[in-house]
Amino acid sequence: MLVLGPARAPQPAALDAGFAAFWAASSDKDAARAIDQIVRSGASFDDVYAKLAAGRPYSADIPRGEFRWPLILPSGVLLPTTIVIPRDYDPRIRYPVRVYLHGGVMRESPQEGDGRAPRRRLECGGACIGVYPTGSIDAPWWTAIQIDSLDRTLVRLKRLCNVDENRVHLMGVSDGATGVYFAGLRDATPWSSLFPFNGHPRVLANPAVGADGELFLANLANTPLYIINGGQDPMYPAATLEPWVAALERAGAKVTFRPQMAAGHDTLWWPAESPLVEEYERAHPRDPLPDRLSWQTERTDRYNRFRWLIIDTLDAARAQTPPASADDLFVHRKPSGRVDLERSGNTVQARTRGVGAFTLLLSPSEFDFGQPIRVIVNGQAVFDGTVRKDVATLLRWAARDFDRTMLFGAELKVDVPR
């Protein structure tokens, strides 16, 4: 007979100290120690969840205006990220963020203090935080280095100031626009909307460009796109985007295509278009926990997550490249896996291709943990039972995402039936 000892009484002082350390953590090790301290405090899941959903206390005493954060590549190359915070920043307000990727990314890397003028930016107006990374021939936008840097920069920014996690927009011009497409294809979780201007996804299809890995057009269906190209652009004229836009729409993407027929490879149209862009940003907040989503990848070490779905393993026996179709605008050389999810209440329907196992990240704001959760994969019920909320899991994902609107109380591992 198992005899249980008395439950540990919650220790409010230990919980407060643990959260103080959690909010101040600047490394994975610091965050792990803080998580352990919070768990050992004996606090209930609901108390910890409430604190995470409320978010950290933000200070008014932060840098204002323009300043820089360094990105140091493994080679030692320094690529700064410029941050612009409104002079009248108010920590009680959640601020939208616009991340802007510049063009001319294949230039040499800038040297610290070289005095070159900064590349032209399309500034965000009003109460908006601007983020302006630097790319170069050593780190183009379509590499893992830049994707990882964007993720780290966003988490660092959310630790510093009160960011509206569901209004983080990615914009780019020329090579920067091509980088926007790449981010939407490979790492779409953070973005509310995508604004590629004067770029082209076909650049990523050129093996000489060296885009990291396989690309799947349907992944762009997860994020609204606002596309502008010039009709007289000698590099990427608007007419060449039309088949891609049509393919995106067939894949279910929300696309606003605004060709500027008199424009070349320039942004002379920006003063007239800027108010429309800002309205689009306001009208398209991110849904952090969508009821329907789809993701495809050929890797499970990265680029394998979208919001509350993680693809864990690919099944070689069922990961054959599908037959070519009119919408296969990227060449696929490796087997891949795709999962399509649809949630209704506590029931998740999944359709898979080429996937052996995946993980569902379960949020208490979407699932009733007091009732059974049912998962059906390719028509077969694979799970039907209750799932326990776990404080450590909640905190680990909160440390990873630093997102008050995307909190996960449990991980549900799913094996795809053969």
N, C-alpha and C positions, 0 to 999 in steps of 0.2 A: 504494500500500500504506500503510495507516494504522499508524503506529508509536506505541504508547502508552508514555508515560514511567512511571517508577516511581511506585507508589501512595504517597500521603502517609502517613507513619507517624502513628498516633494520638498525640496530645499530651495525656497525662492531666492535667497542670496546667491546660491551656487548657479541657479538659472540665469540670474542677471549678470553675474560675472562671466558665465559661459557665453552669453550673447554679446557682451562687450568685447570679448576676445574674437568672437565670430565676425562681428562687423569690422573689427580692426585688422583681421587676418590679411596678410599681403603675400602669402605663399600657400601651396597645397598642404604643407606640413603644419603651418599655423592653423589652417582651417580644420584639419583632422584633429588637432589637439582640442580646439574649441568644440567640435562636434562631440568628442568623447566627454568633455566636461558637461555639456548640456544633457547628454544621455544619462550620465551618472547623477545628475541633479534629481532624477526621478520625475521630471515634469511630464505631464500628460501630452499625448499627441496633439490634442485640440489646443492646448496652451501654446505649444511650440508653433503649430500652424498659424495661430492668430498673430503671433509676433512676426513670423516671416511674411505673412500677408500684409501686415501694417508697414513693414519695411524698417530699415535702419533710421535712426534720427539723423537728419542732414543738417549740416552747419552752414551758416551764412558766411563764415570765414573761409572762403576758398578763393583761388585765383579767378580773376575776371578778365574779360578781354581775350587777347590772343597769347597763347604760350605753346610750348612744344614738349612732346614726349618722344624719347628716342626709341627706334627699333634697330637693334644691333643684330645683323645677320651672323650666322656661324662663321662666315669668312672675315668678320670684323667690319664689314661695310655698315655705315650708319645711315639709316633712312628715317628721318624724323616724321612724326605725325603732329600736325598743327591742330590745336583745339581752340575753339572760339566760344566763350561763354558770355551771355549777355551781361552788360555792365550793371543792369538792375536785377540780376539774378535773385530770385526769392525761393528759399528752400522749401516753402510750403506748396509750390507749384510743380506739377509734373511737366517737364519740358520735352517737346518733340526733338528728334535728332535727325540731322541730314548728314550722311557720310558721302563724301564726294571724291571720286577717283579721276585723276587728271589724265590727259592724253600724252602722247609722246613717251610712252613708258619704256621704249627700247633705247632711250638715251643712256649715257653713262651715269653711274651713281654719283650724286652730289657729294662733295667732300665737306666736312664740317668747317663752317666759316668761309666757304669759297666765295661768298658775296653775290652769287647769281640771284637774279630776281625770281621770286616764287612764280610758279606756273599760274596762269589765270584760273580763277575759281568762279563758279556760279554760287554766290552767297545765298544763304537762307535768310529770309526776312523775318522781322517781328521777333517774338519770343521763341527762339529756336537755338539749339546748340549745334554748332558746326564741327565736323571732324574731317580733316583733310590729310589722309595718308600720303606717303611718297612711294612711288614705284620706280623701277629702273630696269636696265638690262640684266642686273643681278637678281632682281626680284619682280618679274612681271606680275600683273594682277591675277593671272590664271595659274598660280602656283600655290602649293600647300603653305609656303612661308607666308604669303599674303593672307590667305584664308585664316590661318592661325593667328596672325597679327590682328586682323579685324575682330576676331572673337575675343582676344585678350584685351584689346582696346575698349570694346564695348563693356566688358565686365569691369574694367578699371574705371571707366567713366561712370557706370552705375554705382560704384562704390563711393565716388567723389560727390556726385550731385544727383538731384532728383530727376531722373529720366523717366519719361513715359515709355515703358517697355513696348507698348503696342503702337507706337508711332515713331519707329526707327526706319528711315527710308534710305535707300542706296541709289546714288546718282553718279553718272560718269559720262564723259565726252570722249569720242574717238576711241583710243585704246582703253580709256576708262569705261566707256560704254560696253566694250567687249568684256571687260572685267566684271561689269554688272551682270551680264548674261551668265558668265562663269559662276559667280557666287550664287545666283538663283538656281543653276543647274546642279550645284554640288553641296551647298551649305545654306539652305533657304530658311532655316529655323528663326534667325533673328529679325528678318526683314518684313516690314509692313507693305512696302511697294517698291518697285524697281523702275528706274528712269534711265534707260540707255539712249543717249543722244549721239548721232553721227557715228555709230559703231555698227558691227555686224557679227552675228553669231557664227557665220561661215568661217571667220578668221580662226575660231577655235577648232574647226574641222581640218585645218591645214596641219599635218604632222610636223612641219618645220617650225611652227609656232611653239610647240612643246607644252600645250595645255595638259594639265595633270589628270591623266586617266581618261576613262570613257565618259561620254556625255549622252544624256537621255532627255530629248526635247520635252517629254511629258512632265518632267520634274518642274518645269516652269509654270505648269498649271496651278501650282500652289501659291503663287504670289502675283498680284495684279501688276501689269506692265503698262507704262506710258512711254511710247516710243516716238522719237522724232528723228527724221533723216531729211537732208536737203535734196530737192529734185535735181539740182545741178551739181551735186557732190561728185567730184571725179573719182573718189575712192569707193564710197558706199552709197550710190544714188538710191533714193527712196523706192524706185521701182523694183530694185533687187531684194527689198525686204518683203515685198508682197507675198511671195510663196511661203516664206517663213511665218508671217503673220497668219496666213490662212491655215497653215499646219498647226500653229499654236491654238487657234480658235477651235479646230477640230479636236484637239487634245483636251479642250475644256478650259483653256486659259482665259483670263479676263484681260483683254488687250485694248488699249486706246492707242491708235496709230494716227499721228498728227504730222504727215509729210509737209514740209515747207518747200513748195515747188520752186520758188525763186531763189532759194538759198543754196550755197555751196557747202564746203566742209568748214562751216563756221557756225557761230551762235548769235548772229545779228538779230535773230528773231527773239532772243531771250527777254528783252523788256516787255514785249507784248504777251509772251507765253508764261512768264513768271507767275502772274496772278492765277492762271489756270492750273499751273503745277501745284501751287500752294493749296488751292481748293481741292485738288485731287488728293493731296496728302491728308487733308482734314477728313475727306470723305472715305478714306480707305485705311482705317485702323486694322492692325493685325488681329486675327482670331487666334489666340495662343493655343487653344485646345479645340481645333475644328472637329466636327462630328464625322466629316469625310476627308480622307487624305490618301495620297498615293506617293510611293517613293521607289526608285529603281537605282541600283548600284552594282558595280562589279567588285567592290571591296567591302571588307568588314572591319578593317582597322581604322578607317576614316570614311567620311562621306556616306555613312550608312545610317544616319539618323535624320528624321524629320519630326520635330516637335515630340509627340508622345509615342512614336514608333522608332524602334531600333532593329535593323536587320543584322542578326547575329551570325548566321552561317548560310552559305550558298550550297545548294545540292547539285553536284556535278551531273548527276543523272537526269536532272530536269532543268538545267541551266543553259540549254542550247540557245543560241542566238535565233530569234524568231525570223520567219521569212521576211525579206525586204518588202517595204511598202512605200507608197508615195510620201509618207510622213517620216521615213527613216532618213532624215537629213544629215545625220552624223553616221560615220562608218563605225561599226562595232566589230572588234576583233577578239573580244574576250567574252566568256559566259557571264551572265549577270542575273540578278534576282530582282523581282518586283513584288511589292505588297500593296494592295488596295484595301483600305479599311472603311467601314461605316459603322458608327455607333448609334444605337437607339436605346436610351435608358442605360441599363446595366448589361445590354447585349452588344457584342462586337461581332460583326460579320467580316471575314477576311477572305480575299482571293489572292492567291500567290502563284508565282511562276519562278522556278529556279531557286527557291528559298527552302532551306532545311529547318531553320528556327528563327524566331524573332521575339522581341520583348515589347510588351505594352507597358508604358509608364502611366500609372493610374492616379488621377488627381481627385481629391475629395470634392472638388467643385463640380466634377462631372459624373462621378460614380458614387452610388450609395453603398458604403462599405458594410452597412448593417444587413444588406440583402445579398443573395448569391449573384455572382458575376458569371456570365455565360459567354464563351468564345466559340464561334463556329468558323472553321477553316475549310474552304472549298466544299461546303455543304455538309461537313462532318463536325459534330459537336466534340471539341477537344478539352473543354474545361467547363465545369458547372459547379461552382462552390463559392464559399466566402473567402475573402482575402483579408489578411490582417494588416492594418495600418502600422507603419514602422517609423519611429522617430529618426533613427539613424539614416534610413533611406531618404526621408524627407529632407534632412539637413545636407546630405551629400549632394543631392541634385540642386538644392538651393545654393550651395557653394559653387557648383559648376555653372549654373545659369544666371544666378543673382537676379531673379525675375519674380516679382511679387505676384504675377498673374499666371505663372506656369510652375506650380508646386506639385510634387508627386509624392504620394504617401506609400506607394508600393510598386514593385516591379513584378510583372507577371510573365514568366518565361513560357513560350509556346513552341512546341515541336510540331512541325507540319506533318500530318499523316501521309503515309505513302499510299 
